[in-house]
Amino acid sequence: MHDTVWFEIQGLPSVTIASSEFHEAAIVQRNALGMSDARFVLVDHPIQDATDEEMRLKARGVADAVLAALTD
């Protein structure tokens, strides 16, 4: 969320992409950073031990949500 907030302050649309495990943490951080409308998209957890192909599938699964978050 720190990077997303920094980019947004610079006027550059940004979205954080994180594991679904970090949903609550993303909300807490964006509020703590003073940007409660900072956008984030969650990828199905877990990701640490996912294969390259599994990560490609996860990425494809959120691509539309990422584009929507950047263009809303």
N, CA, C and O atoms as CSV, one atom per row, in Angstrom:
chain,resi,resn,atom,element,x,y,z
A,1,MET,N,N,0.817,-1.190,0.000
A,1,MET,CA,C,0.000,0.000,0.000
A,1,MET,C,C,0.864,1.257,0.000
A,1,MET,O,O,0.461,2.282,-0.550
A,2,HIS,N,N,2.036,1.191,0.604
A,2,HIS,CA,C,2.894,2.375,0.623
A,2,HIS,C,C,3.206,2.858,-0.793
A,2,HIS,O,O,3.128,4.054,-1.076
A,3,ASP,N,N,3.556,1.936,-1.672
A,3,ASP,CA,C,3.876,2.335,-3.046
A,3,ASP,C,C,2.654,2.892,-3.762
A,3,ASP,O,O,2.757,3.888,-4.477
A,4,THR,N,N,1.514,2.266,-3.580
A,4,THR,CA,C,0.291,2.754,-4.216
A,4,THR,C,C,-0.011,4.177,-3.766
A,4,THR,O,O,-0.321,5.038,-4.590
A,5,VAL,N,N,0.078,4.425,-2.472
A,5,VAL,CA,C,-0.186,5.772,-1.950
A,5,VAL,C,C,0.824,6.761,-2.531
A,5,VAL,O,O,0.447,7.858,-2.943
A,6,TRP,N,N,2.106,6.382,-2.568
A,6,TRP,CA,C,3.126,7.286,-3.105
A,6,TRP,C,C,2.831,7.624,-4.562
A,6,TRP,O,O,2.855,8.794,-4.946
A,7,PHE,N,N,2.551,6.603,-5.376
A,7,PHE,CA,C,2.253,6.860,-6.790
A,7,PHE,C,C,1.009,7.719,-6.956
A,7,PHE,O,O,0.990,8.621,-7.793
A,8,GLU,N,N,-0.013,7.457,-6.183
A,8,GLU,CA,C,-1.243,8.252,-6.268
A,8,GLU,C,C,-0.974,9.713,-5.916
A,8,GLU,O,O,-1.502,10.616,-6.563
A,9,ILE,N,N,-0.159,9.944,-4.898
A,9,ILE,CA,C,0.204,11.317,-4.529
A,9,ILE,C,C,0.925,12.005,-5.686
A,9,ILE,O,O,0.791,13.215,-5.869
A,10,GLN,N,N,1.683,11.246,-6.462
A,10,GLN,CA,C,2.393,11.787,-7.621
A,10,GLN,C,C,1.471,11.982,-8.822
A,10,GLN,O,O,1.892,12.491,-9.861
A,11,GLY,N,N,0.213,11.574,-8.672
A,11,GLY,CA,C,-0.736,11.710,-9.767
A,11,GLY,C,C,-0.743,10.531,-10.724
A,11,GLY,O,O,-1.292,10.631,-11.822
A,12,LEU,N,N,-0.148,9.427,-10.330
A,12,LEU,CA,C,-0.073,8.240,-11.180
A,12,LEU,C,C,-1.030,7.172,-10.654
A,12,LEU,O,O,-0.856,6.684,-9.538
A,13,PRO,N,N,-2.026,6.808,-11.438
A,13,PRO,CA,C,-2.959,5.771,-10.981
A,13,PRO,C,C,-2.196,4.499,-10.593
A,13,PRO,O,O,-1.273,4.071,-11.286
A,14,SER,N,N,-2.601,3.919,-9.485
A,14,SER,CA,C,-1.886,2.758,-8.979
A,14,SER,C,C,-2.849,1.836,-8.255
A,14,SER,O,O,-3.900,2.258,-7.773
A,15,VAL,N,N,-2.471,0.583,-8.190
A,15,VAL,CA,C,-3.266,-0.406,-7.465
A,15,VAL,C,C,-2.305,-1.404,-6.828
A,15,VAL,O,O,-1.347,-1.847,-7.462
A,16,THR,N,N,-2.563,-1.748,-5.593
A,16,THR,CA,C,-1.788,-2.776,-4.908
A,16,THR,C,C,-2.375,-4.135,-5.255
A,16,THR,O,O,-3.594,-4.302,-5.291
A,17,ILE,N,N,-1.507,-5.101,-5.508
A,17,ILE,CA,C,-1.940,-6.478,-5.734
A,17,ILE,C,C,-1.332,-7.307,-4.619
A,17,ILE,O,O,-0.116,-7.310,-4.422
A,18,ALA,N,N,-2.190,-8.012,-3.888
A,18,ALA,CA,C,-1.728,-8.783,-2.735
A,18,ALA,C,C,-2.501,-10.083,-2.627
A,18,ALA,O,O,-3.535,-10.273,-3.267
A,19,SER,N,N,-1.980,-10.956,-1.815
A,19,SER,CA,C,-2.658,-12.211,-1.517
A,19,SER,C,C,-3.925,-11.923,-0.717
A,19,SER,O,O,-3.963,-10.994,0.090
A,20,SER,N,N,-4.945,-12.715,-0.943
A,20,SER,CA,C,-6.214,-12.527,-0.226
A,20,SER,C,C,-6.040,-12.619,1.281
A,20,SER,O,O,-6.893,-12.139,2.028
A,21,GLU,N,N,-4.980,-13.211,1.729
A,21,GLU,CA,C,-4.684,-13.303,3.162
A,21,GLU,C,C,-4.487,-11.918,3.780
A,21,GLU,O,O,-4.629,-11.749,4.991
A,22,PHE,N,N,-4.162,-10.937,2.953
A,22,PHE,CA,C,-3.826,-9.604,3.456
A,22,PHE,C,C,-4.939,-8.574,3.256
A,22,PHE,O,O,-4.676,-7.372,3.254
A,23,HIS,N,N,-6.154,-9.029,3.091
A,23,HIS,CA,C,-7.291,-8.127,2.885
A,23,HIS,C,C,-7.413,-7.110,4.015
A,23,HIS,O,O,-7.439,-5.904,3.768
A,24,GLU,N,N,-7.486,-7.584,5.230
A,24,GLU,CA,C,-7.647,-6.672,6.369
A,24,GLU,C,C,-6.430,-5.757,6.513
A,24,GLU,O,O,-6.577,-4.570,6.804
A,25,ALA,N,N,-5.247,-6.297,6.313
A,25,ALA,CA,C,-4.031,-5.484,6.417
A,25,ALA,C,C,-4.025,-4.359,5.385
A,25,ALA,O,O,-3.577,-3.253,5.687
A,26,ALA,N,N,-4.510,-4.620,4.184
A,26,ALA,CA,C,-4.561,-3.588,3.147
A,26,ALA,C,C,-5.490,-2.459,3.573
A,26,ALA,O,O,-5.171,-1.285,3.380
A,27,ILE,N,N,-6.623,-2.802,4.144
A,27,ILE,CA,C,-7.564,-1.776,4.605
A,27,ILE,C,C,-6.954,-0.948,5.729
A,27,ILE,O,O,-7.033,0.280,5.716
A,28,VAL,N,N,-6.350,-1.620,6.694
A,28,VAL,CA,C,-5.737,-0.918,7.827
A,28,VAL,C,C,-4.617,-0.001,7.341
A,28,VAL,O,O,-4.522,1.148,7.772
A,29,GLN,N,N,-3.772,-0.507,6.447
A,29,GLN,CA,C,-2.653,0.309,5.965
A,29,GLN,C,C,-3.102,1.513,5.162
A,29,GLN,O,O,-2.577,2.610,5.355
A,30,ARG,N,N,-4.058,1.334,4.269
A,30,ARG,CA,C,-4.459,2.497,3.468
A,30,ARG,C,C,-5.083,3.566,4.350
A,30,ARG,O,O,-4.902,4.759,4.105
A,31,ASN,N,N,-5.820,3.145,5.379
A,31,ASN,CA,C,-6.383,4.118,6.323
A,31,ASN,C,C,-5.277,4.797,7.125
A,31,ASN,O,O,-5.306,6.011,7.321
A,32,ALA,N,N,-4.305,4.016,7.587
A,32,ALA,CA,C,-3.199,4.576,8.364
A,32,ALA,C,C,-2.362,5.541,7.537
A,32,ALA,O,O,-1.794,6.493,8.071
A,33,LEU,N,N,-2.288,5.295,6.243
A,33,LEU,CA,C,-1.515,6.161,5.350
A,33,LEU,C,C,-2.319,7.371,4.870
A,33,LEU,O,O,-1.814,8.192,4.105
A,34,GLY,N,N,-3.554,7.476,5.318
A,34,GLY,CA,C,-4.362,8.644,4.998
A,34,GLY,C,C,-4.997,8.629,3.629
A,34,GLY,O,O,-5.389,9.679,3.119
A,35,MET,N,N,-5.108,7.464,3.020
A,35,MET,CA,C,-5.722,7.381,1.700
A,35,MET,C,C,-6.699,6.192,1.704
A,35,MET,O,O,-6.416,5.131,1.147
A,36,SER,N,N,-7.842,6.403,2.343
A,36,SER,CA,C,-8.802,5.310,2.529
A,36,SER,C,C,-9.409,4.804,1.227
A,36,SER,O,O,-10.059,3.759,1.209
A,37,ASP,N,N,-9.201,5.539,0.142
A,37,ASP,CA,C,-9.721,5.073,-1.147
A,37,ASP,C,C,-8.635,4.456,-2.035
A,37,ASP,O,O,-8.880,4.181,-3.210
A,38,ALA,N,N,-7.436,4.238,-1.479
A,38,ALA,CA,C,-6.384,3.572,-2.251
A,38,ALA,C,C,-6.891,2.191,-2.668
A,38,ALA,O,O,-7.486,1.463,-1.873
A,39,ARG,N,N,-6.643,1.855,-3.917
A,39,ARG,CA,C,-7.209,0.629,-4.471
A,39,ARG,C,C,-6.276,-0.562,-4.297
A,39,ARG,O,O,-5.052,-0.437,-4.316
A,40,PHE,N,N,-6.901,-1.715,-4.129
A,40,PHE,CA,C,-6.137,-2.953,-4.094
A,40,PHE,C,C,-6.959,-4.078,-4.695
A,40,PHE,O,O,-8.189,-4.059,-4.662
A,41,VAL,N,N,-6.260,-5.052,-5.240
A,41,VAL,CA,C,-6.872,-6.246,-5.820
A,41,VAL,C,C,-6.206,-7.437,-5.150
A,41,VAL,O,O,-4.989,-7.462,-4.962
A,42,LEU,N,N,-7.015,-8.416,-4.795
A,42,LEU,CA,C,-6.496,-9.584,-4.093
A,42,LEU,C,C,-6.425,-10.802,-5.001
A,42,LEU,O,O,-7.348,-11.090,-5.763
A,43,VAL,N,N,-5.308,-11.506,-4.900
A,43,VAL,CA,C,-5.073,-12.752,-5.621
A,43,VAL,C,C,-5.311,-13.888,-4.637
A,43,VAL,O,O,-4.964,-13.782,-3.460
A,44,ASP,N,N,-5.905,-14.975,-5.121
A,44,ASP,CA,C,-6.159,-16.117,-4.243
A,44,ASP,C,C,-4.890,-16.551,-3.521
A,44,ASP,O,O,-3.821,-16.676,-4.120
A,45,HIS,N,N,-5.036,-16.776,-2.231
A,45,HIS,CA,C,-3.948,-17.264,-1.381
A,45,HIS,C,C,-3.914,-18.781,-1.476
A,45,HIS,O,O,-4.978,-19.380,-1.634
A,46,PRO,N,N,-2.788,-19.427,-1.392
A,46,PRO,CA,C,-1.444,-18.890,-1.203
A,46,PRO,C,C,-0.763,-18.604,-2.539
A,46,PRO,O,O,-1.183,-19.086,-3.590
A,47,ILE,N,N,0.291,-17.813,-2.465
A,47,ILE,CA,C,1.074,-17.554,-3.672
A,47,ILE,C,C,2.527,-17.989,-3.507
A,47,ILE,O,O,3.221,-18.222,-4.497
A,48,GLN,N,N,2.986,-18.097,-2.280
A,48,GLN,CA,C,4.401,-18.378,-2.030
A,48,GLN,C,C,4.878,-19.656,-2.705
A,48,GLN,O,O,5.970,-19.687,-3.272
A,49,ASP,N,N,4.074,-20.705,-2.650
A,49,ASP,CA,C,4.520,-21.976,-3.215
A,49,ASP,C,C,3.845,-22.310,-4.549
A,49,ASP,O,O,3.906,-23.450,-5.009
A,50,ALA,N,N,3.206,-21.320,-5.163
A,50,ALA,CA,C,2.538,-21.546,-6.448
A,50,ALA,C,C,3.573,-21.720,-7.557
A,50,ALA,O,O,4.623,-21.077,-7.553
A,51,THR,N,N,3.261,-22.587,-8.489
A,51,THR,CA,C,4.125,-22.764,-9.653
A,51,THR,C,C,3.961,-21.565,-10.588
A,51,THR,O,O,3.053,-20.753,-10.417
A,52,ASP,N,N,4.835,-21.468,-11.561
A,52,ASP,CA,C,4.725,-20.381,-12.536
A,52,ASP,C,C,3.368,-20.426,-13.235
A,52,ASP,O,O,2.729,-19.390,-13.420
A,53,GLU,N,N,2.933,-21.606,-13.618
A,53,GLU,CA,C,1.641,-21.730,-14.306
A,53,GLU,C,C,0.486,-21.341,-13.380
A,53,GLU,O,O,-0.454,-20.677,-13.816
A,54,GLU,N,N,0.547,-21.740,-12.128
A,54,GLU,CA,C,-0.496,-21.341,-11.177
A,54,GLU,C,C,-0.524,-19.831,-10.997
A,54,GLU,O,O,-1.598,-19.244,-10.866
A,55,MET,N,N,0.642,-19.198,-10.988
A,55,MET,CA,C,0.687,-17.740,-10.866
A,55,MET,C,C,0.128,-17.070,-12.119
A,55,MET,O,O,-0.540,-16.040,-12.029
A,56,ARG,N,N,0.400,-17.655,-13.289
A,56,ARG,CA,C,-0.186,-17.101,-14.515
A,56,ARG,C,C,-1.708,-17.153,-14.444
A,56,ARG,O,O,-2.383,-16.194,-14.819
A,57,LEU,N,N,-2.239,-18.250,-13.972
A,57,LEU,CA,C,-3.694,-18.389,-13.843
A,57,LEU,C,C,-4.248,-17.383,-12.840
A,57,LEU,O,O,-5.293,-16.778,-13.080
A,58,LYS,N,N,-3.565,-17.206,-11.737
A,58,LYS,CA,C,-4.008,-16.224,-10.730
A,58,LYS,C,C,-3.975,-14.811,-11.319
A,58,LYS,O,O,-4.887,-14.014,-11.098
A,59,ALA,N,N,-2.917,-14.515,-12.069
A,59,ALA,CA,C,-2.794,-13.188,-12.687
A,59,ALA,C,C,-3.913,-12.956,-13.697
A,59,ALA,O,O,-4.532,-11.892,-13.717
A,60,ARG,N,N,-4.165,-13.952,-14.527
A,60,ARG,CA,C,-5.266,-13.821,-15.496
A,60,ARG,C,C,-6.598,-13.614,-14.778
A,60,ARG,O,O,-7.467,-12.885,-15.255
A,61,GLY,N,N,-6.740,-14.256,-13.640
A,61,GLY,CA,C,-7.988,-14.158,-12.892
A,61,GLY,C,C,-8.273,-12.783,-12.318
A,61,GLY,O,O,-9.426,-12.453,-12.042
A,62,VAL,N,N,-7.238,-11.979,-12.136
A,62,VAL,CA,C,-7.443,-10.641,-11.568
A,62,VAL,C,C,-7.143,-9.519,-12.561
A,62,VAL,O,O,-7.280,-8.345,-12.215
A,63,ALA,N,N,-6.742,-9.850,-13.770
A,63,ALA,CA,C,-6.352,-8.815,-14.743
A,63,ALA,C,C,-7.461,-7.793,-14.970
A,63,ALA,O,O,-7.189,-6.593,-14.988
A,64,ASP,N,N,-8.686,-8.233,-15.140
A,64,ASP,CA,C,-9.791,-7.289,-15.363
A,64,ASP,C,C,-10.012,-6.395,-14.153
A,64,ASP,O,O,-10.301,-5.207,-14.300
A,65,ALA,N,N,-9.878,-6.958,-12.960
A,65,ALA,CA,C,-10.063,-6.164,-11.743
A,65,ALA,C,C,-8.951,-5.120,-11.603
A,65,ALA,O,O,-9.207,-4.004,-11.150
A,66,VAL,N,N,-7.736,-5.468,-11.982
A,66,VAL,CA,C,-6.640,-4.516,-11.937
A,66,VAL,C,C,-6.891,-3.376,-12.926
A,66,VAL,O,O,-6.739,-2.205,-12.577
A,67,LEU,N,N,-7.265,-3.708,-14.128
A,67,LEU,CA,C,-7.569,-2.669,-15.130
A,67,LEU,C,C,-8.714,-1.774,-14.662
A,67,LEU,O,O,-8.656,-0.555,-14.817
A,68,ALA,N,N,-9.741,-2.372,-14.096
A,68,ALA,CA,C,-10.873,-1.590,-13.601
A,68,ALA,C,C,-10.431,-0.646,-12.476
A,68,ALA,O,O,-10.845,0.512,-12.433
A,69,ALA,N,N,-9.594,-1.145,-11.573
A,69,ALA,CA,C,-9.121,-0.314,-10.469
A,69,ALA,C,C,-8.295,0.861,-10.975
A,69,ALA,O,O,-8.334,1.945,-10.393
A,70,LEU,N,N,-7.559,0.658,-12.039
A,70,LEU,CA,C,-6.721,1.730,-12.579
A,70,LEU,C,C,-7.495,2.751,-13.396
A,70,LEU,O,O,-7.034,3.878,-13.578
A,71,THR,N,N,-8.660,2.371,-13.886
A,71,THR,CA,C,-9.391,3.260,-14.786
A,71,THR,C,C,-10.694,3.807,-14.201
A,71,THR,O,O,-11.392,4.579,-14.858
A,72,ASP,N,N,-11.021,3.414,-12.980
A,72,ASP,CA,C,-12.235,3.956,-12.342
A,72,ASP,C,C,-12.066,5.418,-11.989
A,72,ASP,O,O,-12.985,6.033,-11.448
